[in-house]
Amino acid sequence: MISLPPVSSTVSGTSQRRPFDVILFDLGSTLIYYDADWDETRPARDAALIDQLRQAGISPDGEVFLDQYNDLLRTYFVERDTEFIEHTAAYLLTSLLAEWGYADVPPAVIQHALAGMYSVNQTYWKPEADAHPTLETLRVRGYRLGLISNTGDDANIQTLVDRELLRPYFDVILTSAALGIRKPNPRIFQIALAHWGISPSQAAMVGDSLGADILGAHNAGLYGIWITRWADTAANRAHEDTIRPDAVISSLEELIKLLDSLAR
């Protein structure tokens, strides 16, 4: 476990000790959660994607095309977590359309089609009840906050951040789709820290994924806090014996208590 000296500051007229200057957060299954079954919502996502493509004059065989696209996504989901490189959803859709004879589809058409698909998902993402209170407490106490999200589509994350009124809390919001690299690549954490010009020892990362958030934090020299509320996944179970978080919390509410204990 990393040993860090507390940092002192004055907040609201009282002396407030902080073990870190910056707290970085994951988004999905950390600050927000998906309130539906992912597979059960797939037909609606698929229908929205095909509908948007047809409105743009692109009409592949819907069922065959969607099967191929979802197969491509499944392969991509495996590869991106081993290569730590983000091939965006726009790249995958553009490539498949080219194979179907729709070459040089304008990027705006691709993004509009993906926006239609993601709009279905966005209605099911909900903020954790303790997300806003926790972020507000951290901000009042003088912490600087950042968000790092692995995603195939930057616009989707930016929309979710705005829908859930999270943007005002964060000085920096980074996505793997925008940068082309994924957690646990240490570079994405280094880019975040460069925003404030601080060293890794001054920051902690909070996230639900051992393989992305905690390993990534450790790769970059940050303190790794694993939030386990939605962490019972096959990927996490595979890493439980090899990736050890510096601290474990079951809710965001517990984060404040953890930081208080570290300060003492």
Buried (B, 14 or more C-beta within 10 A) or exposed (E): EBEBEBBEBEEEEEEBBBBBBBBBBBBBBBBBBBEBEEEEBBEBBBBBBBBBBEEBEBEBEBEEBBEBBEEBBEEBEEEBBEEBEBBBBBBBBBEBBEEBEBEEBEEEBBBBBBBBBBBBBEEBBBBBEBBBEBBEBBBEBBBBBBBBBBBBBBBBBBBBBEBBEBEEBBEBBBBBBBBEBBBBBBBBBBBBBEEBEBEBBBBBBBBBBBBBBBBBBBBBBBBBBBBBBBBEBEEBEEBEEEBBBBBBBEBBBBBBEBBBEBBE
